[in-house]
Amino acid sequence: MAVPAPGAIAFAVTGPIAPGDLPGLCDRVCELLQSSAADVAFCDVAGIEPDAVTVDALARLQLAARRYGCQVRLRGASRELLELVAFMGLADVLAD
């Protein structure tokens, strides 16, 4: 993963993601966002399963990021994941 620009952070989400993983994932990312004061968070999702739980997790991360004045940008998203994001009506929320 490339080094993020100033004012940006980067992290990776790996899978598979189960519904029970969502609270812990959000907590860890919120800690990262709180300590960074970044404007943009690049989320590497390469190889992650394109399913509804994954999209739910990414949407929750975006919502949490916005609470910290940050925006999550997807990196390495598969075509299938991007299509599912669009199908679920979240293309404007979860951009790559």
C-alpha positions in Angstrom: 0.0 0.0 0.0 1.3 3.4 -0.9 2.1 6.0 1.8 -0.9 8.2 2.4 -0.7 12.0 1.7 -0.3 14.4 4.6 -3.6 14.7 6.4 -4.4 11.1 5.4 -4.1 7.7 7.0 -4.3 4.2 5.6 -5.6 0.9 7.1 -6.7 -2.4 5.7 -9.8 -4.5 6.3 -9.5 -8.2 5.7 -12.1 -10.8 5.7 -14.2 -12.6 5.9 -16.2 -10.3 8.1 -19.0 -11.7 10.3 -21.8 -9.6 11.7 -20.3 -10.1 15.2 -17.0 -8.5 14.0 -18.7 -5.1 13.2 -18.5 -3.5 16.7 -14.9 -4.3 17.2 -13.9 -3.2 13.7 -15.7 0.1 14.2 -14.1 0.6 17.6 -10.5 0.0 16.2 -11.0 2.3 13.3 -12.5 5.0 15.5 -9.5 4.8 17.8 -7.3 5.3 14.7 -9.3 8.2 13.5 -9.4 9.9 16.8 -5.7 9.7 17.3 -4.8 10.8 13.7 -7.0 13.9 13.0 -6.8 12.8 9.3 -9.1 14.3 6.6 -9.0 11.1 4.5 -8.7 7.5 5.5 -7.7 5.1 2.7 -9.2 1.7 3.4 -7.5 -1.2 1.6 -10.2 -3.8 0.8 -8.2 -5.9 -1.7 -9.3 -9.5 -1.6 -12.2 -8.9 0.7 -15.4 -10.8 0.0 -18.1 -8.8 -1.8 -21.1 -9.5 0.4 -23.8 -7.6 2.3 -21.9 -7.8 5.6 -18.8 -6.3 4.0 -20.8 -3.4 2.6 -22.5 -2.9 6.0 -19.1 -2.8 7.6 -17.7 -0.2 5.1 -20.8 1.9 5.4 -20.5 1.9 9.2 -16.8 2.9 8.9 -17.8 5.8 6.6 -20.4 7.0 9.1 -17.9 6.7 12.0 -15.2 8.6 10.0 -17.6 11.4 9.2 -18.1 11.9 13.0 -14.4 12.7 13.1 -14.4 15.0 10.1 -12.9 12.3 7.9 -13.8 10.5 4.7 -13.1 6.8 4.0 -11.9 6.1 0.4 -11.7 2.5 -0.8 -8.5 1.2 -2.3 -8.1 -2.1 -4.1 -11.9 -2.8 -4.3 -12.9 -5.5 -6.7 -15.3 -4.9 -9.5 -17.8 -7.2 -7.7 -17.5 -5.2 -4.5 -18.0 -1.9 -6.2 -21.0 -3.3 -8.1 -22.6 -4.5 -4.9 -22.0 -1.1 -3.2 -23.7 0.5 -6.2 -26.6 -2.0 -6.1 -27.1 -1.2 -2.4 -27.3 2.5 -3.3 -24.1 3.4 -1.5 -21.9 4.4 -4.5 -21.9 8.0 -3.5 -21.1 7.1 0.1 -18.3 4.5 -0.5 -16.2 5.9 -3.3 -12.9 4.5 -4.4 
